[in-house]
């Protein structure tokens, strides 16, 4: 059972990390320019990439802390890996900050096809 969960978490880590990188790829047919100043595959960048990296880091943390074949209780393993939470918290703060930034910038634009805006 532990091996199955470990493999699922490993797959999640790899998929989320690749998704974060792919979301940064340029895409000239994108409808909006991202906050990074270019048209990317995901116009919600850099927040989308940061959330993907947060998911990758979180699944990696859970996998290495609780499902790797090591001896010890869950609390002993947590004490051993607690320092790994610092980068995850920093990525979460960056992702939250860029989400707020995106919402503020997005409020300036209206939807060109429906004449709708967030102010209505």
N, C-alpha and C positions, 0 to 999 in steps of 0.2 A: 504493500500500500504506500509506504513512504517513497519507494522508488517511482511509482506512478505520479504522485504529487510532485516529486522533484523534477521529473521530465516535463510535466505540464508547466511548472513555474519556469523552467529553463526555456521552453518554447515561448512563453509569455515575455520573458526578458529579451530574447532575441527579436521577436516580432515587434515589440514596442520600440526597441532601440532602432531597428531598421526603419520603422514607420516615422520616427522622429527625424531621422536623417532625410528620408525621402520627402517629407513634408517641406523641407527647405529648398528642394530643387526648383529652379526657375521654370516658369510656365507663362509664355507670352500671351496665351489665350485666357488667362485668369481675368475675372471681372473687376477686381480691385487690386490696388497696390498694397502689399503687406506693410506692417509697421517698420519693417527693415528697409523699406524704400524700393523694393522691386516686386514684380509680379511673380509670385511663387505658386507652387502646386497647391498650397493651402494659404488662403489669404488671412487666416487667423494666426499667422506666425508673428512673433516667435513663441507665443503662448502654446500653440498646438504642439510644437516640438518639445517644449519644456514639460508639458503634461505627459507626452509619450516617454520622455526620459525619466520622469517621476515614476510612471508605472513600471518601466524597466528596472529602475533602481529599487523600488519597493519589492517587486517580485524577486529580485536578486537577493535583497536583504532577508526576506522571509525564507527563501530557499537555503541560503547559506547558514542562517541562524537555527532554523528548526528542522530542516529536512536533510541536511548533509549528514553523512554517517560519521557522527562524533559521539563520544560518551559524555554523559552529564545530563543534568536536569534542564528543563527549559529556561529556568531563571539563571543557571550557570552559563548557558549558551548566550543568553541575552546580555549578561554582563560582559562576556567576551567580545560581542559584536556591537555594543552600544555606540561606539565611536563612529560606526557606519551611518548612523542616523543624521549626523551633522550635514553631510552633503544633501541628503534627502530633504531636510528642512529648508536648506538654502534654495534648492530647486523649487520647492513648493512656494516659497516667498517670491521668487522670481516669476513663477508662472502666475501667481495671484496678482502681482504688480503689473505684468504685461496684459492680463485680462482686463484690469481696471483701465489701463492705458487704451486698449482696443475699444472698450465701450465708450470712452470719452471721445475718441477720434471718430468712431462709427456714428455717433449722434450728430455729427456735422453733415452727414450725407443723407440724401433721400433715395428711395428706391426708384430708379428711372423708369420702371415698367408699370408701377401701380400708383405712383405719386404719393406713396405712403412714407411717413417718417416716424421716428420714435416720439416726436413731440405731439403727434396727433392723438 
